[in-house]
Amino acid sequence: MSAAPTSPAVPTAVQEAFLKAFHAERPAVTADAFLAGRAPDGRSSYEILSDRVAGARRVLDLGCGDGVLLDLLARTEGRRLAGVDLSPEALALARRRPSLRATALAQARAQGLPFADGVFDACVCHMALMLMGDVDRVAAETARVLSPGGLLACVVGGGPLGGEAYELFSDLLRAAVRRAPAEQRIPPLGDRRTRSHEGLGAILEPAGFCAPDRETVPIDLCGPVDQVWAALSGIYDVGPLDPAAVSRLRESFVREAAGLAGPDGRVPCGFTVHVVTARLR
């Protein structure tokens, strides 16, 4: 998770080294942050993505992390599942899930998938595509391993809703990062084009996909202030900050978020995700 969209200004290897080091410390951070969030219909963003590929029998998860999404997909009997991730620590957690004993899990880059051509009906990717460098290569590799007519379904971050705790946290974090020395800032991650409908089309269509569809969905993360802090503080930008800076950030957030709390003590917190789908021609 990153506080703001960025453009690739450093080599992909540098971006990936940061991501691997971050997830070595917090291998389940994405699920910890997003699993409790709910769309207006009550589904998590993981459930929304799983439902997008409901008819697919052979499914690959790009950036599968600790296996939350694969676990949902495994509830449909007879599926053949696979997942790739950069983090061996996250994959170790995925391998502990009883539902994934038959799942092919590999430490691999999405830019060089260890699978034969045309072996999947669908590919899913939850909050990872916008972090990947050389994303045009990712699109080409995804197209290669999908069968004709195969479906790519992704969730990418859309930013905070206005006037609530996520926006407050983002403002406070930006100020903290500006004050931090250069060595406590994350490298630019991913490709800005993944944040817009037009940009996604520019990535996916040359790889052989039809024009993508994109639906924007609000996700509710409201709760007690400590719970909201725990979810938001998993953001990548917090990782390199020194403990004193993180402590100051937390104190400021808790103090100011208290003014947003309702009579029940719950702090409003919401953000949007974009659910993107595209079929291979």
Secondary structure, 3 states (H helix, E strand, C coil): CCCCCCCCCCCHHHHHHHHHHHHHHCCCHHHHHHCCCECCCCCCHHHHHHHHCCCCCEEEEECCCCCHHHHHHCCCCCCEEEEEECCHHHHHHHHCCHHHCCCEEEECCCCCCCCCCCCEEEEEEECCHHHCCCHHHHHHHHHHHEEEEEEEEEEEEEEECCCCHHHHHHHHHHHHHHHCCHHHCCCCCCCHHHHCHHHHHHHHHHHCECCCEEEEEEEECCECHHHHHHHHCCCHHHCCCCHHHHHHHHHHHHHHHHHHCCCCCCECCEEEEEEEEEEEC
